[in-house]
Amino acid sequence: MNFEYSEPQTAAEGFFGGFFHISAFGRIEEGDDEKFKKFLERVTPPPRTLVYINSGGGHVEAAIAIGRLIRQAWFSTSIGTYILDPQQPEDLIIPRRRIAGNCISAATLMFLGGRLRYLPDGSKFGVHQFSFKNPIPESIERSQRLSATIAAYIVEMGIPPAFLELSASTRGDQVQFVDEEQLKKLKVITGGMTEPTWAVELHAEAMWVRGERDSLWGHGKVILVYSKTDGFAFVALVETMGRHDELMNFPLVEIIANEEEIRIDITSRCFRAPSGIYTMFSANISNNEAHILANSKSFGIQIRGSAQAEIFLGISAISTEGAEGKLQGLYKIGGSGNLF
């Protein structure tokens, strides 16, 4: 497989950000994962770079390893190729042209590594069984191990087992092209925003419910916390994405609930601090405010220059659908004052 990297071509493109992409095309060969790793070390693309894949498949283990590298690097994936089209090089923004392509067989596993995943118009996503053509016992045993490896990888990437079932239903010498609607149901393509996931964590002195979601505007986590010593608190982790100064200094910080129907100003009690790739916001909240969040349809955080500012940084309200029991259960525990 071949890898090519493109970065901003003009000062204006650099100022506005974005304009980074990787083209990955051709058959996936054994060792291409190491080739891709060395490629990334050489060109050092930033997080959120979009990887365009155009491949008929190839070596499964290499594809899985490349998919993991894509996920670890916080890249997104799309299908096809994306090329510079400098018809007017003097322009502030150099035109780009997207060409439809195919993502088939092992290349689909590579595609799943993207944190956000896109299917452009005209491009095709095709699956079939993963197996070895030679039916000798050693190959059969390796095929079984490979199936287990693929199944574990799919779960790791947050894709339901139904994806593997779909692949297994098509003979290895055929290809089943999957339409956009079905790929959305299988969570294979996300568009610009993933579905939220919610989890509960319990410790000796505290318990919390955490919701998180990835999007074009960054990865975000919102957390409702109850501790024996401090009561309820709200915590948010906002992917910084080069906005450190604004996130640390914008004067207004609000929790929003039910989209933006409810606003809770926490500016005066909010602690802010860098935390790896995130900026962390935390504030103690009252029982009544915790009740609002625990019973809301969605909640998030906005950081703005003023109450009149229409543009905000932060996390747009994350749907609590499916997490109602977790949130309300946490609130009841806090209300009773008994963590156990």
C-alpha positions as CSV (number, residue, x, y, z in Angstrom):
1,M,0.0,0.0,0.0
2,N,1.2,3.5,-0.8
3,F,0.8,6.5,1.6
4,E,0.9,10.2,0.6
5,Y,0.5,13.2,2.9
6,S,-0.8,16.7,2.1
7,E,-0.7,19.6,4.5
8,P,-1.8,23.3,4.2
9,Q,-0.4,24.8,1.0
10,T,-0.8,28.5,1.7
11,A,-0.5,30.8,4.7
12,A,-4.3,31.3,4.6
13,E,-4.9,27.5,4.8
14,G,-2.5,27.3,7.7
15,F,-4.3,30.1,9.5
16,F,-7.8,28.5,9.1
17,G,-6.5,25.1,10.1
18,G,-7.6,21.8,8.6
19,F,-6.4,21.0,5.0
20,F,-4.5,18.0,6.3
21,H,-5.0,14.6,4.7
22,I,-3.4,11.2,4.0
23,S,-4.1,9.2,0.9
24,A,-3.7,5.4,1.4
25,F,-4.1,3.4,-1.8
26,G,-3.3,0.1,-3.4
27,R,-3.2,-3.5,-2.1
28,I,-2.4,-4.0,1.6
29,E,0.7,-6.1,1.9
30,E,2.3,-7.8,4.9
31,G,4.5,-5.2,6.6
32,D,2.5,-2.2,5.5
33,D,1.7,-1.5,9.1
34,E,5.4,-0.9,9.9
35,K,5.6,1.1,6.7
36,F,2.7,3.3,7.8
37,K,4.2,3.7,11.3
38,K,7.5,5.0,9.8
39,F,5.5,7.2,7.4
40,L,3.7,8.8,10.3
41,E,7.0,9.3,12.2
42,R,8.4,11.1,9.1
43,V,5.5,13.4,8.2
44,T,4.0,13.9,11.7
45,P,0.4,14.7,10.7
46,P,-1.7,16.3,13.5
47,P,-4.7,14.7,15.2
48,R,-7.9,14.9,13.2
49,T,-6.1,14.3,9.9
50,L,-8.4,12.6,7.4
51,V,-7.2,9.3,5.9
52,Y,-8.6,8.6,2.4
53,I,-8.6,4.8,1.6
54,N,-8.8,3.4,-1.9
55,S,-8.0,-0.3,-1.7
56,G,-9.4,-3.7,-2.7
57,G,-8.0,-5.3,0.4
58,G,-5.1,-7.6,1.1
59,H,-3.2,-8.7,4.3
60,V,-5.7,-8.8,7.2
61,E,-3.3,-8.5,10.1
62,A,-1.5,-5.5,8.5
63,A,-4.9,-3.8,7.9
64,I,-5.9,-4.3,11.6
65,A,-2.6,-2.9,12.8
66,I,-2.9,0.1,10.5
67,G,-6.5,0.6,11.8
68,R,-5.1,0.7,15.4
69,L,-2.5,3.2,14.4
70,I,-5.2,5.4,12.8
71,R,-7.3,5.2,16.0
72,Q,-4.3,5.9,18.3
73,A,-3.4,9.0,16.2
74,W,-6.9,10.4,16.4
75,F,-7.4,10.3,12.7
76,S,-10.7,10.0,10.8
77,T,-11.2,7.9,7.6
78,S,-13.0,8.3,4.3
79,I,-13.1,6.4,1.0
80,G,-11.6,7.4,-2.2
81,T,-8.7,9.8,-2.9
82,Y,-8.3,13.5,-2.3
83,I,-5.9,15.5,-4.5
84,L,-4.7,19.0,-4.9
85,D,-6.2,20.7,-8.0
86,P,-4.1,23.9,-8.3
87,Q,-6.0,25.5,-11.2
88,Q,-5.2,28.9,-9.8
89,P,-2.1,28.5,-7.5
90,E,-2.2,32.2,-6.6
91,D,-5.5,31.7,-4.7
92,L,-5.5,31.9,-0.9
93,I,-7.1,28.4,-0.8
94,I,-5.9,25.8,-3.2
95,P,-8.8,23.8,-4.7
96,R,-9.0,20.1,-3.8
97,R,-10.8,17.4,-5.7
98,R,-12.2,14.2,-4.3
99,I,-12.3,11.1,-6.4
100,A,-14.6,8.2,-5.5
101,G,-13.0,4.9,-4.6
102,N,-13.5,1.5,-3.1
103,C,-12.9,0.1,0.3
104,I,-13.1,-3.7,0.1
105,S,-12.3,-6.8,2.2
106,A,-9.3,-6.2,4.6
107,A,-9.4,-2.4,3.8
108,T,-12.7,-2.2,5.6
109,L,-10.9,-3.2,8.8
110,M,-8.4,-0.4,8.3
111,F,-11.3,2.0,7.7
112,L,-12.9,1.1,11.1
113,G,-9.9,2.6,12.8
114,G,-11.1,6.1,12.1
115,R,-12.6,8.0,15.0
116,L,-15.0,9.6,12.6
117,R,-15.8,7.6,9.4
118,Y,-17.3,8.9,6.1
119,L,-18.8,7.4,3.0
120,P,-18.6,10.0,0.2
121,D,-21.0,9.9,-2.7
122,G,-19.9,7.4,-5.4
123,S,-17.6,5.5,-3.2
124,K,-18.2,1.8,-2.3
125,F,-17.7,-0.3,0.8
126,G,-17.6,-4.0,0.2
127,V,-17.3,-7.0,2.5
128,H,-16.8,-10.8,2.3
129,Q,-15.5,-13.7,4.4
130,F,-12.0,-13.5,5.6
131,S,-10.3,-16.9,5.0
132,F,-7.3,-18.7,3.4
133,K,-7.8,-20.3,0.0
134,N,-5.5,-23.3,0.9
135,P,-7.6,-25.8,2.9
136,I,-4.6,-27.6,4.6
137,P,-4.9,-28.0,8.4
138,E,-2.4,-25.3,9.2
139,S,-4.3,-22.8,7.1
140,I,-7.6,-23.8,8.7
141,E,-6.2,-23.3,12.2
142,R,-4.7,-19.9,11.2
143,S,-8.1,-18.9,9.7
144,Q,-9.8,-19.7,13.0
145,R,-7.3,-17.6,14.9
146,L,-7.7,-14.8,12.3
147,S,-11.5,-14.9,12.8
148,A,-11.0,-14.5,16.6
149,T,-8.6,-11.6,16.0
150,I,-11.0,-9.8,13.7
151,A,-13.9,-10.3,16.1
152,A,-11.9,-8.8,19.0
153,Y,-10.7,-5.9,16.8
154,I,-14.3,-5.0,15.7
155,V,-15.4,-4.9,19.3
156,E,-12.4,-2.8,20.2
157,M,-13.4,-0.3,17.5
158,G,-16.9,0.0,18.8
159,I,-18.6,-1.9,16.0
160,P,-21.3,-4.4,16.7
161,P,-20.8,-8.1,16.0
162,A,-23.5,-7.8,13.2
163,F,-20.7,-6.4,11.0
164,L,-18.8,-9.6,11.2
165,E,-22.0,-11.6,10.6
166,L,-22.6,-9.6,7.4
167,S,-19.0,-10.3,6.2
168,A,-19.4,-14.0,7.0
169,S,-22.6,-14.2,4.9
170,T,-20.7,-13.5,1.7
171,R,-18.4,-16.0,0.1
172,G,-14.7,-15.2,0.0
173,D,-14.7,-15.1,-3.8
174,Q,-17.5,-12.6,-3.9
175,V,-18.1,-9.0,-2.7
176,Q,-21.2,-7.6,-1.1
177,F,-21.4,-3.8,-1.3
178,V,-23.2,-2.3,1.7
179,D,-25.4,0.8,1.3
180,E,-25.1,3.9,3.5
181,E,-28.3,3.2,5.5
182,Q,-27.0,-0.2,6.6
183,L,-23.6,1.1,7.4
184,K,-25.1,3.7,9.6
185,K,-27.1,1.0,11.5
186,L,-23.9,-1.0,11.9
187,K,-22.1,2.2,13.2
188,V,-19.5,1.7,10.5
189,I,-20.0,5.3,9.2
190,T,-20.5,8.1,11.7
191,G,-20.5,11.3,9.6
192,G,-19.3,14.3,11.7
193,M,-20.5,13.0,15.0
194,T,-20.5,9.7,16.9
195,E,-23.4,8.4,19.0
196,P,-22.8,9.1,22.7
197,T,-21.7,6.4,25.1
198,W,-22.4,6.4,28.8
199,A,-20.7,4.5,31.6
200,V,-20.7,4.3,35.4
201,E,-17.7,4.1,37.7
202,L,-17.8,3.3,41.4
203,H,-15.0,3.9,43.9
204,A,-14.8,3.9,47.7
205,E,-15.6,7.5,48.2
206,A,-17.2,8.6,44.9
207,M,-19.4,7.5,42.0
208,W,-19.9,9.1,38.6
209,V,-21.7,8.7,35.3
210,R,-19.8,9.7,32.2
211,G,-21.0,10.5,28.8
212,E,-18.7,11.0,25.8
213,R,-18.9,11.7,22.1
214,D,-16.5,12.5,19.3
215,S,-17.2,15.1,16.6
216,L,-15.6,17.4,14.1
217,W,-15.2,19.9,16.9
218,G,-13.4,17.5,19.1
219,H,-13.8,14.7,21.6
220,G,-15.7,15.6,24.8
221,K,-16.8,14.0,28.1
222,V,-19.4,15.3,30.5
223,I,-19.5,13.7,34.0
224,L,-22.0,13.9,36.9
225,V,-20.2,13.0,40.1
226,Y,-21.3,12.3,43.7
227,S,-18.8,11.9,46.5
228,K,-19.4,11.4,50.2
229,T,-17.2,14.4,51.1
230,D,-18.2,17.0,48.5
231,G,-21.6,16.1,47.3
232,F,-22.5,16.6,43.7
233,A,-20.1,18.0,41.0
234,F,-20.1,18.5,37.3
235,V,-16.9,17.8,35.3
236,A,-16.3,18.2,31.6
237,L,-13.2,17.3,29.5
238,V,-13.1,19.4,26.3
239,E,-10.5,18.4,23.6
240,T,-8.3,21.5,23.4
241,M,-7.5,21.4,19.6
242,G,-5.3,24.5,19.8
243,R,-7.8,26.6,21.7
244,H,-6.0,26.6,25.1
245,D,-6.1,30.4,25.6
246,E,-9.7,30.7,24.8
247,L,-10.8,27.7,26.9
248,M,-8.8,29.0,29.9
249,N,-9.7,32.6,29.6
250,F,-13.2,33.1,28.1
251,P,-15.2,34.8,30.9
252,L,-18.5,32.8,30.7
253,V,-18.8,29.1,31.5
254,E,-22.3,27.5,31.5
255,I,-23.7,24.0,31.8
256,I,-26.5,23.6,29.3
257,A,-29.3,21.1,29.5
258,N,-32.1,20.0,27.2
259,E,-30.2,21.3,24.3
260,E,-29.9,25.0,25.4
261,E,-33.2,25.4,27.1
262,I,-31.6,25.4,30.6
263,R,-28.4,27.3,31.4
264,I,-26.5,27.0,34.7
265,D,-23.8,29.7,35.1
266,I,-20.8,28.1,36.9
267,T,-18.2,30.7,36.0
268,S,-17.4,31.9,39.5
269,R,-17.1,28.3,40.9
270,C,-15.4,26.6,37.9
271,F,-11.9,25.2,38.1
272,R,-10.1,25.0,34.8
273,A,-6.9,23.1,34.0
274,P,-5.1,21.5,31.1
275,S,-5.4,17.7,31.2
276,G,-3.5,16.0,28.4
277,I,-5.2,16.6,25.1
278,Y,-8.2,18.1,27.0
279,T,-9.0,21.2,29.0
280,M,-10.8,20.2,32.2
281,F,-13.7,22.1,33.8
282,S,-15.1,21.2,37.2
283,A,-17.5,22.7,39.6
284,N,-19.5,21.7,42.7
285,I,-23.3,21.9,42.0
286,S,-26.3,21.9,44.2
287,N,-28.7,19.0,44.7
288,N,-31.3,20.9,42.7
289,E,-28.8,21.4,39.8
290,A,-27.8,17.7,40.0
291,H,-31.5,16.8,39.8
292,I,-31.9,18.9,36.6
293,L,-29.0,17.1,34.9
294,A,-30.0,13.6,36.1
295,N,-33.5,14.1,34.6
296,S,-32.5,16.0,31.5
297,K,-32.7,14.8,27.9
298,S,-29.2,16.1,27.2
299,F,-26.5,18.2,28.8
300,G,-23.1,19.7,27.9
301,I,-21.0,22.8,28.5
302,Q,-20.4,26.1,26.7
303,I,-17.5,28.5,27.1
304,R,-18.1,31.9,25.6
305,G,-16.7,35.4,25.3
306,S,-20.0,36.9,26.6
307,A,-23.7,36.1,27.1
308,Q,-24.3,37.7,23.7
309,A,-21.7,35.6,21.9
310,E,-23.4,33.2,19.4
311,I,-20.2,31.1,18.9
312,F,-19.1,28.9,21.8
313,L,-16.4,26.4,22.6
314,G,-17.1,23.3,24.6
315,I,-19.5,20.3,24.2
316,S,-22.9,20.7,22.7
317,A,-25.5,18.9,24.8
318,I,-25.0,15.1,24.7
319,S,-28.2,13.1,24.6
320,T,-28.9,11.1,27.8
321,E,-31.1,8.5,25.9
322,G,-30.3,5.1,27.3
323,A,-28.5,6.6,30.4
324,E,-31.6,7.8,32.3
325,G,-31.4,5.0,34.8
326,K,-27.7,5.5,35.5
327,L,-28.1,9.2,36.0
328,Q,-31.2,9.0,38.1
329,G,-29.7,6.2,40.2
330,L,-26.7,8.3,40.9
331,Y,-28.9,11.2,42.0
332,K,-30.9,8.9,44.3
333,I,-27.7,7.7,45.9
334,G,-26.6,11.3,46.5
335,G,-30.0,12.3,47.8
336,S,-29.9,9.5,50.4
337,G,-26.3,10.4,51.3
338,N,-25.3,6.7,51.2
339,L,-22.9,5.7,48.5
340,F,-23.2,2.0,49.4
